[in-house]
């Protein structure tokens, strides 16, 4: 469950900007999430729906995240 501080952080982040930023970063890594979208059912939470992906895409995403963390 999100804390009060985390919910305050959400207020300042536009979900459409976050989604497009994520889409651009994933594109640079050669990863496409076809279902990437803003969740219209949760406007106060500003959720970005990552959607469902094939297993090979999930592995490429995990590899990219591991590489970024290194």
CHARMM internal coordinates of N, CA and C (Angstrom, degrees):
IC EDIT
DIST 1 N 1 CA 1.4466
DIST 1 CA 1 C 1.5263
ANGL 1 N 1 CA 1 C 108.79
DIST 1 C 2 N 1.3270
ANGL 1 CA 1 C 2 N 116.20
DIHE 1 N 1 CA 1 C 2 N 141.75
DIST 2 N 2 CA 1.4569
ANGL 1 C 2 N 2 CA 120.89
DIHE 1 CA 1 C 2 N 2 CA -177.85
DIST 2 CA 2 C 1.5198
ANGL 2 N 2 CA 2 C 110.83
DIHE 1 C 2 N 2 CA 2 C -75.50
DIST 2 C 3 N 1.3194
ANGL 2 CA 2 C 3 N 114.69
DIHE 2 N 2 CA 2 C 3 N 141.21
DIST 3 N 3 CA 1.4645
ANGL 2 C 3 N 3 CA 119.42
DIHE 2 CA 2 C 3 N 3 CA 176.32
DIST 3 CA 3 C 1.5243
ANGL 3 N 3 CA 3 C 109.38
DIHE 2 C 3 N 3 CA 3 C -82.39
DIST 3 C 4 N 1.3170
ANGL 3 CA 3 C 4 N 116.29
DIHE 3 N 3 CA 3 C 4 N 168.59
DIST 4 N 4 CA 1.4543
ANGL 3 C 4 N 4 CA 120.73
DIHE 3 CA 3 C 4 N 4 CA 177.86
DIST 4 CA 4 C 1.5168
ANGL 4 N 4 CA 4 C 112.03
DIHE 3 C 4 N 4 CA 4 C -58.30
DIST 4 C 5 N 1.3293
ANGL 4 CA 4 C 5 N 116.64
DIHE 4 N 4 CA 4 C 5 N -39.01
DIST 5 N 5 CA 1.4661
ANGL 4 C 5 N 5 CA 121.08
DIHE 4 CA 4 C 5 N 5 CA 179.48
DIST 5 CA 5 C 1.5266
ANGL 5 N 5 CA 5 C 110.51
DIHE 4 C 5 N 5 CA 5 C -64.45
DIST 5 C 6 N 1.3382
ANGL 5 CA 5 C 6 N 117.29
DIHE 5 N 5 CA 5 C 6 N -42.63
DIST 6 N 6 CA 1.4611
ANGL 5 C 6 N 6 CA 120.35
DIHE 5 CA 5 C 6 N 6 CA 179.26
DIST 6 CA 6 C 1.5179
ANGL 6 N 6 CA 6 C 110.91
DIHE 5 C 6 N 6 CA 6 C -63.72
DIST 6 C 7 N 1.3330
ANGL 6 CA 6 C 7 N 118.04
DIHE 6 N 6 CA 6 C 7 N -38.97
DIST 7 N 7 CA 1.4614
ANGL 6 C 7 N 7 CA 120.61
DIHE 6 CA 6 C 7 N 7 CA 178.28
DIST 7 CA 7 C 1.5147
ANGL 7 N 7 CA 7 C 111.24
DIHE 6 C 7 N 7 CA 7 C -66.50
DIST 7 C 8 N 1.3309
ANGL 7 CA 7 C 8 N 118.29
DIHE 7 N 7 CA 7 C 8 N -33.88
DIST 8 N 8 CA 1.4559
ANGL 7 C 8 N 8 CA 120.88
DIHE 7 CA 7 C 8 N 8 CA 176.04
DIST 8 CA 8 C 1.5244
ANGL 8 N 8 CA 8 C 110.29
DIHE 7 C 8 N 8 CA 8 C -64.01
DIST 8 C 9 N 1.3292
ANGL 8 CA 8 C 9 N 117.51
DIHE 8 N 8 CA 8 C 9 N -38.05
DIST 9 N 9 CA 1.4608
ANGL 8 C 9 N 9 CA 121.57
DIHE 8 CA 8 C 9 N 9 CA 178.39
DIST 9 CA 9 C 1.5190
ANGL 9 N 9 CA 9 C 111.21
DIHE 8 C 9 N 9 CA 9 C -63.09
DIST 9 C 10 N 1.3292
ANGL 9 CA 9 C 10 N 117.09
DIHE 9 N 9 CA 9 C 10 N -36.46
DIST 10 N 10 CA 1.4604
ANGL 9 C 10 N 10 CA 122.50
DIHE 9 CA 9 C 10 N 10 CA -178.04
DIST 10 CA 10 C 1.5200
ANGL 10 N 10 CA 10 C 110.61
DIHE 9 C 10 N 10 CA 10 C -62.31
DIST 10 C 11 N 1.3039
ANGL 10 CA 10 C 11 N 117.66
DIHE 10 N 10 CA 10 C 11 N -38.39
DIST 11 N 11 CA 1.4571
ANGL 10 C 11 N 11 CA 122.05
DIHE 10 CA 10 C 11 N 11 CA -175.43
DIST 11 CA 11 C 1.5263
ANGL 11 N 11 CA 11 C 111.47
DIHE 10 C 11 N 11 CA 11 C -57.62
DIST 11 C 12 N 1.3038
ANGL 11 CA 11 C 12 N 118.38
DIHE 11 N 11 CA 11 C 12 N -36.43
DIST 12 N 12 CA 1.4555
ANGL 11 C 12 N 12 CA 121.81
DIHE 11 CA 11 C 12 N 12 CA -176.54
DIST 12 CA 12 C 1.5115
ANGL 12 N 12 CA 12 C 115.21
DIHE 11 C 12 N 12 CA 12 C -85.39
DIST 12 C 13 N 1.3244
ANGL 12 CA 12 C 13 N 118.88
DIHE 12 N 12 CA 12 C 13 N -0.16
DIST 13 N 13 CA 1.4602
ANGL 12 C 13 N 13 CA 121.65
DIHE 12 CA 12 C 13 N 13 CA -176.55
DIST 13 CA 13 C 1.5235
ANGL 13 N 13 CA 13 C 109.50
DIHE 12 C 13 N 13 CA 13 C -111.43
DIST 13 C 14 N 1.3249
ANGL 13 CA 13 C 14 N 116.07
DIHE 13 N 13 CA 13 C 14 N 119.80
DIST 14 N 14 CA 1.4541
ANGL 13 C 14 N 14 CA 120.82
DIHE 13 CA 13 C 14 N 14 CA 176.43
DIST 14 CA 14 C 1.5292
ANGL 14 N 14 CA 14 C 108.42
DIHE 13 C 14 N 14 CA 14 C -76.20
DIST 14 C 15 N 1.3339
ANGL 14 CA 14 C 15 N 118.85
DIHE 14 N 14 CA 14 C 15 N 122.11
DIST 15 N 15 CA 1.4600
ANGL 14 C 15 N 15 CA 120.14
DIHE 14 CA 14 C 15 N 15 CA -176.23
DIST 15 CA 15 C 1.5287
ANGL 15 N 15 CA 15 C 113.08
DIHE 14 C 15 N 15 CA 15 C -64.25
DIST 15 C 16 N 1.3265
ANGL 15 CA 15 C 16 N 117.78
DIHE 15 N 15 CA 15 C 16 N -30.43
DIST 16 N 16 CA 1.4613
ANGL 15 C 16 N 16 CA 119.94
DIHE 15 CA 15 C 16 N 16 CA 179.13
DIST 16 CA 16 C 1.5274
ANGL 16 N 16 CA 16 C 110.66
DIHE 15 C 16 N 16 CA 16 C -70.16
DIST 16 C 17 N 1.3225
ANGL 16 CA 16 C 17 N 116.63
DIHE 16 N 16 CA 16 C 17 N -39.12
DIST 17 N 17 CA 1.4635
ANGL 16 C 17 N 17 CA 120.71
DIHE 16 CA 16 C 17 N 17 CA 176.09
DIST 17 CA 17 C 1.5258
ANGL 17 N 17 CA 17 C 110.41
DIHE 16 C 17 N 17 CA 17 C -65.48
DIST 17 C 18 N 1.3323
ANGL 17 CA 17 C 18 N 115.82
DIHE 17 N 17 CA 17 C 18 N -42.55
DIST 18 N 18 CA 1.4662
ANGL 17 C 18 N 18 CA 120.31
DIHE 17 CA 17 C 18 N 18 CA 178.63
DIST 18 CA 18 C 1.5216
ANGL 18 N 18 CA 18 C 110.67
DIHE 17 C 18 N 18 CA 18 C -62.07
DIST 18 C 19 N 1.3356
ANGL 18 CA 18 C 19 N 116.69
DIHE 18 N 18 CA 18 C 19 N -43.28
DIST 19 N 19 CA 1.4609
ANGL 18 C 19 N 19 CA 120.78
DIHE 18 CA 18 C 19 N 19 CA -179.41
DIST 19 CA 19 C 1.5290
ANGL 19 N 19 CA 19 C 110.79
DIHE 18 C 19 N 19 CA 19 C -62.63
DIST 19 C 20 N 1.3285
ANGL 19 CA 19 C 20 N 116.86
DIHE 19 N 19 CA 19 C 20 N -45.88
DIST 20 N 20 CA 1.4634
ANGL 19 C 20 N 20 CA 119.64
DIHE 19 CA 19 C 20 N 20 CA -178.98
DIST 20 CA 20 C 1.5224
ANGL 20 N 20 CA 20 C 111.54
DIHE 19 C 20 N 20 CA 20 C -67.76
DIST 20 C 21 N 1.3250
ANGL 20 CA 20 C 21 N 117.50
DIHE 20 N 20 CA 20 C 21 N -34.95
DIST 21 N 21 CA 1.4588
ANGL 20 C 21 N 21 CA 121.13
DIHE 20 CA 20 C 21 N 21 CA 176.30
DIST 21 CA 21 C 1.5229
ANGL 21 N 21 CA 21 C 110.37
DIHE 20 C 21 N 21 CA 21 C -64.44
DIST 21 C 22 N 1.3274
ANGL 21 CA 21 C 22 N 115.99
DIHE 21 N 21 CA 21 C 22 N -44.20
DIST 22 N 22 CA 1.4616
ANGL 21 C 22 N 22 CA 120.58
DIHE 21 CA 21 C 22 N 22 CA 177.69
DIST 22 CA 22 C 1.5209
ANGL 22 N 22 CA 22 C 110.76
DIHE 21 C 22 N 22 CA 22 C -64.33
DIST 22 C 23 N 1.3341
ANGL 22 CA 22 C 23 N 117.17
DIHE 22 N 22 CA 22 C 23 N -43.90
DIST 23 N 23 CA 1.4700
ANGL 22 C 23 N 23 CA 120.74
DIHE 22 CA 22 C 23 N 23 CA 179.48
DIST 23 CA 23 C 1.5351
ANGL 23 N 23 CA 23 C 110.56
DIHE 22 C 23 N 23 CA 23 C -58.76
DIST 23 C 24 N 1.3311
ANGL 23 CA 23 C 24 N 116.99
DIHE 23 N 23 CA 23 C 24 N -42.47
DIST 24 N 24 CA 1.4642
ANGL 23 C 24 N 24 CA 120.62
DIHE 23 CA 23 C 24 N 24 CA -179.90
DIST 24 CA 24 C 1.5290
ANGL 24 N 24 CA 24 C 111.29
DIHE 23 C 24 N 24 CA 24 C -65.81
DIST 24 C 25 N 1.3316
ANGL 24 CA 24 C 25 N 116.53
DIHE 24 N 24 CA 24 C 25 N -42.67
DIST 25 N 25 CA 1.4653
ANGL 24 C 25 N 25 CA 119.87
DIHE 24 CA 24 C 25 N 25 CA 179.43
DIST 25 CA 25 C 1.5245
ANGL 25 N 25 CA 25 C 111.09
DIHE 24 C 25 N 25 CA 25 C -65.30
DIST 25 C 26 N 1.3207
ANGL 25 CA 25 C 26 N 116.63
DIHE 25 N 25 CA 25 C 26 N -41.73
DIST 26 N 26 CA 1.4622
ANGL 25 C 26 N 26 CA 119.83
DIHE 25 CA 25 C 26 N 26 CA 177.97
DIST 26 CA 26 C 1.5189
ANGL 26 N 26 CA 26 C 110.58
DIHE 25 C 26 N 26 CA 26 C -64.82
DIST 26 C 27 N 1.3291
ANGL 26 CA 26 C 27 N 116.72
DIHE 26 N 26 CA 26 C 27 N -39.26
DIST 27 N 27 CA 1.4597
ANGL 26 C 27 N 27 CA 120.50
DIHE 26 CA 26 C 27 N 27 CA 178.83
DIST 27 CA 27 C 1.5248
ANGL 27 N 27 CA 27 C 111.03
DIHE 26 C 27 N 27 CA 27 C -60.71
DIST 27 C 28 N 1.3359
ANGL 27 CA 27 C 28 N 117.08
DIHE 27 N 27 CA 27 C 28 N -41.11
DIST 28 N 28 CA 1.4760
ANGL 27 C 28 N 28 CA 120.75
DIHE 27 CA 27 C 28 N 28 CA 177.86
DIST 28 CA 28 C 1.5255
ANGL 28 N 28 CA 28 C 111.22
DIHE 27 C 28 N 28 CA 28 C -62.62
DIST 28 C 29 N 1.3456
ANGL 28 CA 28 C 29 N 116.20
DIHE 28 N 28 CA 28 C 29 N -28.61
DIST 29 N 29 CA 1.4629
ANGL 28 C 29 N 29 CA 120.98
DIHE 28 CA 28 C 29 N 29 CA 178.65
DIST 29 CA 29 C 1.5299
ANGL 29 N 29 CA 29 C 111.63
DIHE 28 C 29 N 29 CA 29 C -89.32
DIST 29 C 30 N 1.3412
ANGL 29 CA 29 C 30 N 116.72
DIHE 29 N 29 CA 29 C 30 N 1.90
DIST 30 N 30 CA 1.4599
ANGL 29 C 30 N 30 CA 120.36
DIHE 29 CA 29 C 30 N 30 CA 179.32
DIST 30 CA 30 C 1.5219
ANGL 30 N 30 CA 30 C 113.40
DIHE 29 C 30 N 30 CA 30 C 76.53
DIST 30 C 31 N 1.3227
ANGL 30 CA 30 C 31 N 116.68
DIHE 30 N 30 CA 30 C 31 N 25.76
DIST 31 N 31 CA 1.4634
ANGL 30 C 31 N 31 CA 121.57
DIHE 30 CA 30 C 31 N 31 CA -176.56
DIST 31 CA 31 C 1.5181
ANGL 31 N 31 CA 31 C 108.88
DIHE 30 C 31 N 31 CA 31 C -117.37
DIST 31 C 32 N 1.3373
ANGL 31 CA 31 C 32 N 116.35
DIHE 31 N 31 CA 31 C 32 N 131.88
DIST 32 N 32 CA 1.4543
ANGL 31 C 32 N 32 CA 121.96
DIHE 31 CA 31 C 32 N 32 CA 177.62
DIST 32 CA 32 C 1.5209
ANGL 32 N 32 CA 32 C 108.55
DIHE 31 C 32 N 32 CA 32 C -119.97
DIST 32 C 33 N 1.3324
ANGL 32 CA 32 C 33 N 116.17
DIHE 32 N 32 CA 32 C 33 N 124.92
DIST 33 N 33 CA 1.4607
ANGL 32 C 33 N 33 CA 121.69
DIHE 32 CA 32 C 33 N 33 CA 172.21
DIST 33 CA 33 C 1.5302
ANGL 33 N 33 CA 33 C 106.29
DIHE 32 C 33 N 33 CA 33 C -107.23
DIST 33 C 34 N 1.3391
ANGL 33 CA 33 C 34 N 117.74
DIHE 33 N 33 CA 33 C 34 N 97.62
DIST 34 N 34 CA 1.4643
ANGL 33 C 34 N 34 CA 120.39
DIHE 33 CA 33 C 34 N 34 CA -173.76
DIST 34 CA 34 C 1.5186
ANGL 34 N 34 CA 34 C 114.03
DIHE 33 C 34 N 34 CA 34 C -60.32
DIST 34 C 35 N 1.3121
ANGL 34 CA 34 C 35 N 118.13
DIHE 34 N 34 CA 34 C 35 N -27.80
DIST 35 N 35 CA 1.4636
ANGL 34 C 35 N 35 CA 120.97
DIHE 34 CA 34 C 35 N 35 CA -177.08
DIST 35 CA 35 C 1.5247
ANGL 35 N 35 CA 35 C 113.30
DIHE 34 C 35 N 35 CA 35 C -93.66
DIST 35 C 36 N 1.3186
ANGL 35 CA 35 C 36 N 118.30
DIHE 35 N 35 CA 35 C 36 N 6.42
DIST 36 N 36 CA 1.4602
ANGL 35 C 36 N 36 CA 121.47
DIHE 35 CA 35 C 36 N 36 CA -178.94
DIST 36 CA 36 C 1.5276
ANGL 36 N 36 CA 36 C 109.57
DIHE 35 C 36 N 36 CA 36 C -59.02
DIST 36 C 37 N 1.3352
ANGL 36 CA 36 C 37 N 116.32
DIHE 36 N 36 CA 36 C 37 N 122.48
DIST 37 N 37 CA 1.4641
ANGL 36 C 37 N 37 CA 120.69
DIHE 36 CA 36 C 37 N 37 CA -176.85
DIST 37 CA 37 C 1.5217
ANGL 37 N 37 CA 37 C 110.00
DIHE 36 C 37 N 37 CA 37 C -161.97
DIST 37 C 38 N 1.3187
ANGL 37 CA 37 C 38 N 115.29
DIHE 37 N 37 CA 37 C 38 N 163.10
DIST 38 N 38 CA 1.4602
ANGL 37 C 38 N 38 CA 120.79
DIHE 37 CA 37 C 38 N 38 CA 171.90
DIST 38 CA 38 C 1.5254
ANGL 38 N 38 CA 38 C 106.75
DIHE 37 C 38 N 38 CA 38 C -81.18
DIST 38 C 39 N 1.3174
ANGL 38 CA 38 C 39 N 116.37
DIHE 38 N 38 CA 38 C 39 N 136.28
DIST 39 N 39 CA 1.4683
ANGL 38 C 39 N 39 CA 121.55
DIHE 38 CA 38 C 39 N 39 CA 179.80
DIST 39 CA 39 C 1.5312
ANGL 39 N 39 CA 39 C 108.33
DIHE 38 C 39 N 39 CA 39 C -81.59
DIST 39 C 40 N 1.3385
ANGL 39 CA 39 C 40 N 117.97
DIHE 39 N 39 CA 39 C 40 N 108.59
DIST 40 N 40 CA 1.4654
ANGL 39 C 40 N 40 CA 119.99
DIHE 39 CA 39 C 40 N 40 CA -176.88
DIST 40 CA 40 C 1.5300
ANGL 40 N 40 CA 40 C 113.56
DIHE 39 C 40 N 40 CA 40 C -71.22
DIST 40 C 41 N 1.3167
ANGL 40 CA 40 C 41 N 117.91
DIHE 40 N 40 CA 40 C 41 N -15.21
DIST 41 N 41 CA 1.4632
ANGL 40 C 41 N 41 CA 121.19
DIHE 40 CA 40 C 41 N 41 CA -177.67
DIST 41 CA 41 C 1.5258
ANGL 41 N 41 CA 41 C 112.86
DIHE 40 C 41 N 41 CA 41 C -81.01
DIST 41 C 42 N 1.3293
ANGL 41 CA 41 C 42 N 117.22
DIHE 41 N 41 CA 41 C 42 N -7.43
DIST 42 N 42 CA 1.4648
ANGL 41 C 42 N 42 CA 120.17
DIHE 41 CA 41 C 42 N 42 CA -175.71
DIST 42 CA 42 C 1.5257
ANGL 42 N 42 CA 42 C 112.32
DIHE 41 C 42 N 42 CA 42 C -130.61
DIST 42 C 43 N 1.3236
ANGL 42 CA 42 C 43 N 118.71
DIHE 42 N 42 CA 42 C 43 N 55.73
DIST 43 N 43 CA 1.4752
ANGL 42 C 43 N 43 CA 118.91
DIHE 42 CA 42 C 43 N 43 CA -174.59
DIST 43 CA 43 C 1.5261
ANGL 43 N 43 CA 43 C 114.12
DIHE 42 C 43 N 43 CA 43 C -61.16
DIST 43 C 44 N 1.3161
ANGL 43 CA 43 C 44 N 118.66
DIHE 43 N 43 CA 43 C 44 N -32.08
DIST 44 N 44 CA 1.4693
ANGL 43 C 44 N 44 CA 119.00
DIHE 43 CA 43 C 44 N 44 CA -179.13
DIST 44 CA 44 C 1.5243
ANGL 44 N 44 CA 44 C 112.34
DIHE 43 C 44 N 44 CA 44 C -76.37
DIST 44 C 45 N 1.3205
ANGL 44 CA 44 C 45 N 117.28
DIHE 44 N 44 CA 44 C 45 N -21.45
DIST 45 N 45 CA 1.4686
ANGL 44 C 45 N 45 CA 120.55
DIHE 44 CA 44 C 45 N 45 CA 178.09
DIST 45 CA 45 C 1.5202
ANGL 45 N 45 CA 45 C 112.77
DIHE 44 C 45 N 45 CA 45 C -93.24
DIST 45 C 46 N 1.3301
ANGL 45 CA 45 C 46 N 117.67
DIHE 45 N 45 CA 45 C 46 N -14.76
DIST 46 N 46 CA 1.4635
ANGL 45 C 46 N 46 CA 122.82
DIHE 45 CA 45 C 46 N 46 CA 179.37
DIST 46 CA 46 C 1.5316
ANGL 46 N 46 CA 46 C 111.52
DIHE 45 C 46 N 46 CA 46 C 54.47
DIST 46 C 47 N 1.3416
ANGL 46 CA 46 C 47 N 116.05
DIHE 46 N 46 CA 46 C 47 N 50.28
DIST 47 N 47 CA 1.4557
ANGL 46 C 47 N 47 CA 120.35
DIHE 46 CA 46 C 47 N 47 CA -178.57
DIST 47 CA 47 C 1.5287
ANGL 47 N 47 CA 47 C 111.59
DIHE 46 C 47 N 47 CA 47 C -81.30
DIST 47 C 48 N 1.3274
ANGL 47 CA 47 C 48 N 115.34
DIHE 47 N 47 CA 47 C 48 N 140.08
DIST 48 N 48 CA 1.4553
ANGL 47 C 48 N 48 CA 122.27
DIHE 47 CA 47 C 48 N 48 CA 171.64
DIST 48 CA 48 C 1.5194
ANGL 48 N 48 CA 48 C 106.49
DIHE 47 C 48 N 48 CA 48 C -107.34
DIST 48 C 49 N 1.3130
ANGL 48 CA 48 C 49 N 115.95
DIHE 48 N 48 CA 48 C 49 N 122.78
DIST 49 N 49 CA 1.4614
ANGL 48 C 49 N 49 CA 122.29
DIHE 48 CA 48 C 49 N 49 CA -178.82
DIST 49 CA 49 C 1.5222
ANGL 49 N 49 CA 49 C 108.65
DIHE 48 C 49 N 49 CA 49 C -87.81
DIST 49 C 50 N 1.3294
ANGL 49 CA 49 C 50 N 116.07
DIHE 49 N 49 CA 49 C 50 N 117.89
DIST 50 N 50 CA 1.4590
ANGL 49 C 50 N 50 CA 120.16
DIHE 49 CA 49 C 50 N 50 CA -179.40
DIST 50 CA 50 C 1.5232
ANGL 50 N 50 CA 50 C 111.93
DIHE 49 C 50 N 50 CA 50 C -81.26
DIST 50 C 51 N 1.3181
ANGL 50 CA 50 C 51 N 117.11
DIHE 50 N 50 CA 50 C 51 N -19.80
DIST 51 N 51 CA 1.4570
ANGL 50 C 51 N 51 CA 121.01
DIHE 50 CA 50 C 51 N 51 CA 176.32
DIST 51 CA 51 C 1.5120
ANGL 51 N 51 CA 51 C 113.65
DIHE 50 C 51 N 51 CA 51 C 76.44
DIST 51 C 52 N 1.3030
ANGL 51 CA 51 C 52 N 113.78
DIHE 51 N 51 CA 51 C 52 N -172.57
DIST 52 N 52 CA 1.4654
ANGL 51 C 52 N 52 CA 120.64
DIHE 51 CA 51 C 52 N 52 CA 179.89
DIST 52 CA 52 C 1.5176
ANGL 52 N 52 CA 52 C 109.42
DIHE 51 C 52 N 52 CA 52 C -97.98
DIST 52 C 53 N 1.3363
ANGL 52 CA 52 C 53 N 115.78
DIHE 52 N 52 CA 52 C 53 N 144.61
DIST 53 N 53 CA 1.4646
ANGL 52 C 53 N 53 CA 120.58
DIHE 52 CA 52 C 53 N 53 CA 179.81
DIST 53 CA 53 C 1.5235
ANGL 53 N 53 CA 53 C 109.49
DIHE 52 C 53 N 53 CA 53 C -136.28
DIST 53 C 54 N 1.3228
ANGL 53 CA 53 C 54 N 115.08
DIHE 53 N 53 CA 53 C 54 N 158.13
DIST 54 N 54 CA 1.4688
ANGL 53 C 54 N 54 CA 120.84
DIHE 53 CA 53 C 54 N 54 CA 174.64
DIST 54 CA 54 C 1.5244
ANGL 54 N 54 CA 54 C 109.14
DIHE 53 C 54 N 54 CA 54 C -68.14
DIST 54 C 55 N 1.3114
ANGL 54 CA 54 C 55 N 115.83
DIHE 54 N 54 CA 54 C 55 N 158.55
DIST 55 N 55 CA 1.4625
ANGL 54 C 55 N 55 CA 121.24
DIHE 54 CA 54 C 55 N 55 CA -178.33
DIST 55 CA 55 C 1.5305
ANGL 55 N 55 CA 55 C 111.80
DIHE 54 C 55 N 55 CA 55 C -60.29
DIST 55 C 56 N 1.3323
ANGL 55 CA 55 C 56 N 118.18
DIHE 55 N 55 CA 55 C 56 N -37.87
DIST 56 N 56 CA 1.4666
ANGL 55 C 56 N 56 CA 119.64
DIHE 55 CA 55 C 56 N 56 CA -179.28
DIST 56 CA 56 C 1.5269
ANGL 56 N 56 CA 56 C 111.18
DIHE 55 C 56 N 56 CA 56 C -66.59
DIST 56 C 57 N 1.3206
ANGL 56 CA 56 C 57 N 117.05
DIHE 56 N 56 CA 56 C 57 N -34.12
DIST 57 N 57 CA 1.4637
ANGL 56 C 57 N 57 CA 120.39
DIHE 56 CA 56 C 57 N 57 CA 177.54
DIST 57 CA 57 C 1.5330
ANGL 57 N 57 CA 57 C 109.73
DIHE 56 C 57 N 57 CA 57 C -69.77
DIST 57 C 58 N 1.3124
ANGL 57 CA 57 C 58 N 117.13
DIHE 57 N 57 CA 57 C 58 N -40.75
DIST 58 N 58 CA 1.4646
ANGL 57 C 58 N 58 CA 120.97
DIHE 57 CA 57 C 58 N 58 CA 177.22
DIST 58 CA 58 C 1.5319
ANGL 58 N 58 CA 58 C 110.43
DIHE 57 C 58 N 58 CA 58 C -60.35
DIST 58 C 59 N 1.3182
ANGL 58 CA 58 C 59 N 117.21
DIHE 58 N 58 CA 58 C 59 N -40.39
DIST 59 N 59 CA 1.4742
ANGL 58 C 59 N 59 CA 120.36
DIHE 58 CA 58 C 59 N 59 CA 178.60
DIST 59 CA 59 C 1.5262
ANGL 59 N 59 CA 59 C 110.97
DIHE 58 C 59 N 59 CA 59 C -66.41
DIST 59 C 60 N 1.3441
ANGL 59 CA 59 C 60 N 118.04
DIHE 59 N 59 CA 59 C 60 N -41.26
DIST 60 N 60 CA 1.4673
ANGL 59 C 60 N 60 CA 120.58
DIHE 59 CA 59 C 60 N 60 CA 177.84
DIST 60 CA 60 C 1.5209
ANGL 60 N 60 CA 60 C 110.76
DIHE 59 C 60 N 60 CA 60 C -64.29
DIST 60 C 61 N 1.3201
ANGL 60 CA 60 C 61 N 117.07
DIHE 60 N 60 CA 60 C 61 N -37.95
DIST 61 N 61 CA 1.4611
ANGL 60 C 61 N 61 CA 121.00
DIHE 60 CA 60 C 61 N 61 CA 177.55
DIST 61 CA 61 C 1.5299
ANGL 61 N 61 CA 61 C 110.53
DIHE 60 C 61 N 61 CA 61 C -65.02
DIST 61 C 62 N 1.3250
ANGL 61 CA 61 C 62 N 116.72
DIHE 61 N 61 CA 61 C 62 N -44.23
DIST 62 N 62 CA 1.4638
ANGL 61 C 62 N 62 CA 120.67
DIHE 61 CA 61 C 62 N 62 CA 178.08
DIST 62 CA 62 C 1.5291
ANGL 62 N 62 CA 62 C 110.59
DIHE 61 C 62 N 62 CA 62 C -62.14
DIST 62 C 63 N 1.3225
ANGL 62 CA 62 C 63 N 117.49
DIHE 62 N 62 CA 62 C 63 N -42.54
DIST 63 N 63 CA 1.4704
ANGL 62 C 63 N 63 CA 120.99
DIHE 62 CA 62 C 63 N 63 CA 177.67
DIST 63 CA 63 C 1.5267
ANGL 63 N 63 CA 63 C 111.44
DIHE 62 C 63 N 63 CA 63 C -61.52
DIST 63 C 64 N 1.3316
ANGL 63 CA 63 C 64 N 116.16
DIHE 63 N 63 CA 63 C 64 N -42.05
DIST 64 N 64 CA 1.4687
ANGL 63 C 64 N 64 CA 120.09
DIHE 63 CA 63 C 64 N 64 CA -179.86
DIST 64 CA 64 C 1.5260
ANGL 64 N 64 CA 64 C 110.45
DIHE 63 C 64 N 64 CA 64 C -65.02
DIST 64 C 65 N 1.3193
ANGL 64 CA 64 C 65 N 116.98
DIHE 64 N 64 CA 64 C 65 N -40.60
DIST 65 N 65 CA 1.4680
ANGL 64 C 65 N 65 CA 120.16
DIHE 64 CA 64 C 65 N 65 CA 178.80
DIST 65 CA 65 C 1.5258
ANGL 65 N 65 CA 65 C 111.55
DIHE 64 C 65 N 65 CA 65 C -66.91
DIST 65 C 66 N 1.3258
ANGL 65 CA 65 C 66 N 116.56
DIHE 65 N 65 CA 65 C 66 N -40.30
DIST 66 N 66 CA 1.4707
ANGL 65 C 66 N 66 CA 119.71
DIHE 65 CA 65 C 66 N 66 CA 177.28
DIST 66 CA 66 C 1.5340
ANGL 66 N 66 CA 66 C 109.99
DIHE 65 C 66 N 66 CA 66 C -63.00
DIST 66 C 67 N 1.3186
ANGL 66 CA 66 C 67 N 116.92
DIHE 66 N 66 CA 66 C 67 N -40.91
DIST 67 N 67 CA 1.4503
ANGL 66 C 67 N 67 CA 120.79
DIHE 66 CA 66 C 67 N 67 CA 179.32
DIST 67 CA 67 C 1.5197
ANGL 67 N 67 CA 67 C 111.88
DIHE 66 C 67 N 67 CA 67 C -64.39
DIST 67 C 68 N 1.3396
ANGL 67 CA 67 C 68 N 116.67
DIHE 67 N 67 CA 67 C 68 N -38.17
DIST 68 N 68 CA 1.4549
ANGL 67 C 68 N 68 CA 120.90
DIHE 67 CA 67 C 68 N 68 CA 179.89
DIST 68 CA 68 C 1.5310
ANGL 68 N 68 CA 68 C 111.24
DIHE 67 C 68 N 68 CA 68 C -70.45
DIST 68 C 69 N 1.3182
ANGL 68 CA 68 C 69 N 116.18
DIHE 68 N 68 CA 68 C 69 N -30.60
DIST 69 N 69 CA 1.4753
ANGL 68 C 69 N 69 CA 120.47
DIHE 68 CA 68 C 69 N 69 CA -178.59
DIST 69 CA 69 C 1.5250
ANGL 69 N 69 CA 69 C 111.45
DIHE 68 C 69 N 69 CA 69 C -78.68
DIST 69 C 70 N 1.3134
ANGL 69 CA 69 C 70 N 117.28
DIHE 69 N 69 CA 69 C 70 N -19.76
DIST 70 N 70 CA 1.4685
ANGL 69 C 70 N 70 CA 120.55
DIHE 69 CA 69 C 70 N 70 CA -176.83
DIST 70 CA 70 C 1.5126
ANGL 70 N 70 CA 70 C 112.57
DIHE 69 C 70 N 70 CA 70 C -75.05
END
COOR INIT
IC SEED 1 N 1 CA 1 C
IC BUILD
